[in-house]
Amino acid sequence: MMILGWKKRYHDILREFRYSEKKDTESAIILNSILKKSDANKRISNMLKGRTVFVIGSGPSLSFAIPKLKKYEKIIKIAADSSIKPLVEKGIIPDIVVTDLDGDEDTLKKIGKTDSIFVVHAHGDNIEKLGLTKKFKNCIGTTQSTPFSKIKNFGGFTDGDRGIFLASYFQAKKIVLFGMDFGEQIGKYSKTKKSERKIKLMKLKRGKSLLEWLSTFTKSELFTTSKSIKGFKKISYKELDIIIT
């Protein structure tokens, strides 16, 4: 089952980035063969439904966000994989990691041994990395294409916005963004090469447009401590205590 309207947006992504739906499907089939049966979906639902959830990206504002995040140990945290290394270095272990496996491999393996749930995304460019999934204690798989068997499609494109779509899908009451800047500046934690800068900015633009679309139908309340996004209420760190009550 896909969210209504996703198929059109997926085909737009295929055209813009010249991706192959066939390769995406091939990757999803391989990931499905690797994954074991799991109750992780049920656990995610119990974890997120009706709760306040923090979603963390690796944008430029992440450095400022980390000290604030440490204060809220009991709030559920979903993190994009490029934010994992700096979070873990500061003692913050996300409850859910959304990853297409291009983050710091050693950190992913380390967190994979904990109770954190990994939401691993299969696409045409990460087939050779899918074996890493075997290192994760708790794991589910996702695709941008048609879901099947153990492979789900909650919507979203980049690791960061997929985390927000995930929280919305599982009916989080409030979703608050950190380090999700979607601007012209790429955060140092994303480890983007100069040669990849143009495509990275295109991905950020597409991710932002998807979040603006999500804001038109989600039942979750949406907030951001990062750069403004249409449909999300921009808040300061000082307002967090008010938001999470």
C-alpha positions in Angstrom: 0.0 0.0 0.0 1.3 3.4 -1.0 0.1 6.8 0.1 -2.3 8.4 -2.4 -0.5 10.5 -5.0 3.0 8.9 -4.3 3.2 7.1 -7.6 3.1 10.3 -9.7 5.8 11.9 -7.5 8.0 8.8 -7.8 7.8 8.9 -11.6 8.7 12.6 -11.4 11.8 11.6 -9.4 12.7 8.9 -11.9 12.6 11.5 -14.8 14.4 14.2 -12.9 17.3 12.1 -11.7 17.3 9.6 -14.6 16.8 6.7 -12.2 15.7 3.2 -13.2 12.5 1.8 -11.8 13.7 -1.6 -12.8 16.9 -1.2 -10.8 14.9 0.1 -7.8 12.7 -3.0 -8.0 15.8 -5.3 -8.3 17.3 -3.8 -5.2 14.0 -4.2 -3.3 13.8 -7.9 -4.3 17.3 -8.5 -3.0 16.6 -6.6 0.3 13.4 -8.6 0.8 15.4 -11.8 0.4 17.8 -10.7 3.1 15.3 -9.5 5.7 14.0 -11.8 8.4 10.5 -11.8 9.6 10.1 -9.1 12.2 7.7 -7.3 14.5 9.5 -4.0 13.9 6.5 -2.5 12.1 4.3 -3.1 15.1 7.1 -1.7 17.4 7.4 1.4 15.3 3.6 1.9 15.4 3.6 1.6 19.2 6.6 3.9 19.4 5.2 6.7 17.3 1.4 6.7 17.3 0.1 9.7 19.2 3.5 10.8 20.3 5.8 13.8 19.8 8.7 12.7 17.6 12.0 14.4 16.7 13.3 13.9 13.2 17.0 14.7 12.7 18.9 15.5 9.6 22.5 16.4 8.9 22.0 20.0 7.7 24.2 22.9 8.8 22.1 23.6 11.9 22.7 20.1 13.4 25.8 21.4 15.3 23.5 23.8 17.2 20.7 21.2 17.6 22.8 18.5 19.3 23.2 20.2 22.7 19.4 20.8 22.7 18.6 17.2 21.7 20.6 15.8 24.7 18.1 17.5 27.0 15.2 15.4 25.7 16.3 11.9 26.3 12.7 10.5 26.6 11.5 11.9 23.2 11.5 9.4 20.4 14.1 10.3 17.8 14.3 9.3 14.1 17.6 10.1 12.5 18.8 10.2 8.9 22.0 8.1 8.6 24.3 10.9 7.8 23.5 12.5 11.2 24.2 9.2 13.1 28.0 9.6 13.6 27.9 13.1 15.3 24.8 12.1 17.3 26.5 8.9 18.6 29.7 10.8 19.4 27.6 13.0 21.7 25.9 10.1 23.3 22.6 10.3 21.5 21.3 7.0 20.2 18.3 7.3 17.9 15.3 5.1 18.3 14.9 4.8 14.6 17.6 5.1 11.9 16.4 5.8 8.3 19.2 4.8 5.9 20.1 3.9 2.4 23.4 2.7 3.8 25.6 5.5 2.7 26.3 6.8 6.2 29.4 6.0 8.3 29.5 2.2 8.2 31.2 1.6 11.5 28.7 3.7 13.3 25.8 2.0 11.5 27.2 -1.4 12.6 27.6 -0.2 16.2 24.0 1.1 16.4 22.8 -2.0 14.6 23.6 -4.1 17.7 21.3 -1.9 19.9 17.5 -1.9 20.1 17.4 0.9 17.5 15.1 0.0 14.6 16.7 0.4 11.1 14.5 1.4 8.2 16.7 0.4 5.3 15.9 1.8 1.8 16.6 -0.2 -1.3 17.3 1.7 -4.6 19.2 1.0 -7.8 22.5 2.5 -6.5 22.9 0.7 -3.3 22.5 -3.0 -4.2 26.1 -3.8 -3.3 25.6 -2.4 0.2 22.4 -4.3 1.1 24.4 -7.1 2.8 25.2 -4.7 5.6 21.5 -5.1 6.6 22.5 -8.5 8.1 24.4 -6.6 10.8 21.3 -4.9 12.2 19.4 -6.5 15.0 16.1 -4.8 14.2 15.3 -3.9 10.6 12.5 -3.3 8.1 12.9 -2.5 4.3 11.5 0.2 2.1 11.3 1.1 -1.5 10.3 4.1 -3.6 8.5 1.8 -6.0 5.7 -0.7 -5.5 5.8 -2.3 -2.0 5.5 -6.1 -1.6 6.1 -8.9 0.9 8.4 -7.4 3.7 9.2 -4.2 1.7 7.1 -1.1 2.6 6.6 2.3 1.0 5.8 5.1 3.4 6.8 7.9 1.0 9.7 10.2 0.9 12.9 10.5 -1.1 16.0 11.4 0.9 16.8 9.8 4.3 15.6 12.9 6.1 12.3 13.4 4.5 11.6 9.6 4.5 11.9 9.9 8.3 9.2 12.5 8.4 6.9 10.5 6.1 7.5 7.5 8.4 6.4 9.5 11.4 3.3 10.8 9.6 2.4 7.4 8.3 2.5 5.9 11.9 0.4 8.8 13.1 2.8 10.8 15.3 0.9 13.6 17.0 3.7 16.1 16.6 6.8 16.0 14.4 9.7 18.4 15.1 12.6 18.8 12.7 16.2 19.3 13.6 19.1 19.8 11.2 16.7 19.7 8.3 17.7 22.9 6.4 17.0 22.2 2.8 18.9 25.3 1.7 21.8 26.1 -0.6 24.4 25.2 2.1 25.2 21.5 2.6 26.0 20.4 6.1 29.5 19.2 6.9 28.1 15.9 8.3 26.6 14.9 4.9 30.2 14.3 3.6 29.2 15.4 0.1 32.0 15.6 -2.4 32.4 18.7 -4.5 31.5 16.7 -7.6 28.2 15.6 -6.0 27.2 19.1 -4.8 24.8 19.8 -7.7 22.9 16.6 -7.4 22.8 16.9 -3.6 21.2 20.3 -3.9 18.7 18.9 -6.4 17.8 16.1 -3.9 17.3 18.6 -1.1 15.0 20.7 -3.3 13.0 17.6 -4.2 12.9 16.5 -0.5 11.6 19.9 0.6 8.9 19.9 -2.1 7.7 16.5 -0.9 7.4 17.8 2.7 5.4 20.7 1.5 3.1 18.2 -0.2 2.9 16.1 2.9 1.9 19.1 5.0 -1.3 19.4 2.9 -2.8 16.1 4.1 -0.9 14.7 7.2 -2.8 14.6 10.5 0.4 15.2 12.4 1.3 18.7 13.6 4.5 19.8 11.9 7.3 22.0 13.4 10.8 22.9 12.4 13.7 24.3 14.4 15.6 24.6 11.1 15.0 26.7 8.0 11.4 27.5 7.1 9.3 24.9 5.2 5.9 25.7 3.9 3.3 23.9 6.0 5.6 23.6 9.0 5.6 26.0 12.0 9.0 27.6 12.5 9.9 27.5 16.2 12.9 28.4 18.3 14.7 26.0 20.7 13.2 28.0 23.6 9.7 27.0 22.4 10.4 23.2 22.5 9.2 22.8 26.1 5.8 24.2 25.1 5.6 22.1 21.9 6.3 18.8 23.6 3.8 19.1 26.4 
